[in-house]
Amino acid sequence: MKLKNKTRLLITIALSLIKRNTTDFEKYKQLKVNYAFSIKKTDLPPEFNDKSFEIVNEFIRKTVDLDYEILLYFDYITGEIIRCKIGTERNVELEFEDNEFEGKNIASIHNHGKNMYSPPSYENFGIFLRDWEEYELIAGKNCLWILKGKLKDEKLAKELRTKSYRIFISSFHYYARKCKSEDMAFKKCDELYGKRLSNYINDKNIKEIQLTKLEYNND
């Protein structure tokens, strides 16, 4: 009897997890598409197939006007969407199991809400700690950022988190002295922060890590 109850409990938990993730994905599928924003297939790394391009392009068009974050994990070779999670205005987190992505070629994409800055934040450099994730894409309000993270290194992750935070603070203070409000300074520092962060990462000349900014096509 105890075994049956335990089995039922495990089934209930499993079904609730499936339902929760399915609900998030269903909500994502129902979002409106803004066809004014897009990228080209050639903008993405050459390993991304046509189906992966469609996933990325659709994600941009569905999230560009949102004020909350959404996260997708997908296989960039097969174009299979594996996980979907809807978050809050400033954050989205997804718990995963050990070996859940084994044998897959994983990339993630999440958006930064329209009230957030678009480049990667210090929290995004966890990719250098995840053995199974190779690309992290961030869809901002005007552009797509592609963070290549094939080098896994705890020291590097810590360095980039610390440095990105310092770069953002210095970029914000630069405009805070020039602008009438913090909101205006926050909006203006977006481009400066992204440029400084890209230079810092790409100047390392390590082929396994790279940060690329892609402006949207407004057709």
N, C-alpha and C positions, 0 to 999 in steps of 0.2 A: 504493500500500500504506500509506504514511504517512497519507494522507487517510482511508482506511478505519479505521485504528487511532484516529485523532483523533475520527472520527465515533462510533465505538463507545464511546470514553471519555466523550464528551459525553452519549450516550444513557444510559450507566451512571450518571453523576452525576445526570442528570435523574430517572431511575427511583428512585435512592436517596433523593433529596429528596422525591419524591412518596410513597414508602413511609414515610419518617420522619414526614411530616406526617399521612398517613393513619393511621399507628399511634397518634399522639397523639390524633387525633379519635376513632378507634375506642375507645381507652381511656376518653376522656371520655364517649362515648355509653353505655358500659357501667357508669358510676358509678350508685350507688343514689340514688334521689330521696327527699329528706326532705320530705314533704308538710306538715309543721308550719309551714313558713316560706314566705311569699309576699308579693307586692306587688300593687297594683291597676294596671290599664292607665292610669288617670288620673294615677298618680304619675310617669309618664315624660313627657318632652317631647312636645308634640303632634305633632311630625313622625314619631315612632316608630309604625309600623303594628302591626297585631295580631300578625303573625308575629314581629316584633322583640320585642314584649312577651313572647311565649312563649319566645323565646330567653333573655331576661333572667331571667324567672321560673324557668325550668328550671335555669339556671346557678346561681342562688341556692340552689335546693333540692339541687343536686348537690354544691356546694362548701362549704356552711355548716359541715360537720364536718371538713373536710380540714385537714391540717397541712402542706400544700404548695400552691403557687400554680399556677393554670391561666389562660391568656390566650386570649380569642377576639376576632377581628376580624370584624365583620359590617356589612352594609349596612342601615341602620336604616329605609330607605324600602322596600326590597324584602324584607327579612328573610332575605337570603342570608348564610350563614356562610362566610367567605372563608378564614380561617386559624385554626389551633388549635395551641397550644404548651403543653406541660406543663413546669413549672419545678421549683424546689426549695422548701425551707421558707420562704426569705426573698426569693426572686427568681425572675422569669421573663423571659426575653429572647427576642425573635424578630427574626431578620434578614429584611429585605425588599428587593426590587429597586426601582430607580427606575421611577416610573410604574406600579407594580403595582396601585395602587388608583385609577388615573385614571378619571374618569367615574362613580365610586361615592360614596355618602354614608356615610362610615365612622364607626363608633363602635367602641370596644373595651370589653371587660369583663374584669376579672381579680379574683381573690379575694385577700384577705389571710388567711393561715392562722390557725387558732384561737389560736396562741401569739404572734401579732403584733397590733399595734394596728390598728383598723379604718379610721380616716380616711386620706386620701391622704398619702403620704410625700413627702419632697423629690424623690425620683426620678420621681414621677408628673407633674411639670410640664413634661416634654418635649413634651407635647401642643401647647404654644405654639410649638414649632419645627417641627411636622409639618403641612405645608400640607393634607394630605389627611384628617386626623383632626379631627373636630369635637366628639365627646363621649368622655369616658373615665369608665367606671363602675367603682366599686370595691365589691365585695361583702364586707362585714365579717361578724363573727359575729352581730351584732344588727341591722344596718342596711345600707342601700345608699347609697353616696355617688355623686352625679352631678356631674361636673366638666365644665362647658360651656367649650370652648376654641376658639371661632371666631375669636378675635383672635390673630394670629400675630406674635409679637414676642420677639426674643432677649433684650432687656433685661428684659422682664416675666418671662420664664421664669427668668432668673438671680435676679431679685428674689424671686420666689415660692419658689424652691428655698432660698435663704438664709434668708428669713423663716420658712418652715415649719420648718426645722431649729431655728432659735432658739426658736420658739414651743414646739416639742416639748421641748427641753431645759429651758426655764423651767417648763413644766407638770410635767415629771418631777421637777425639783428641789423644786417646791412640795409634792409628795406624799412625796418622799424624806425630808423632815424630819419627816413625820407618821407614816410607816409603819415597820414593824419590818424589812422586807426590801425589796430592790430589785424583786423579782418583784411584790410587792403594790403598790409605787409605780407600777410600769410598767402594771399593770392599771387602777389608779385614774385615771391621767393621761389615759387614752384619751378620756373624755368632755370633759375640760377642754381638751385639745389640739384636738379636733374643733371645739368651740365657738369657741375663739379663732381658729382658722384660717378658719372660715366667716365670722366677723365681719370679719376682715382682708380677705378676698377680696371679699365682697359689699358692704362699705362703700365700695368703689371706685366703685360705681354705674356700671359699664361693662356694657352689655347683652350684649356678646359673651362675657363671662366670668362664671361664677357657680358656686358650690358649694352643693349641696342635699343634705340628709341625710333619708333616708326610713326610718322604723322599719318592721321587718317585721310583717306580720300573722301572728299565731300561732293559726291555726285548728285 
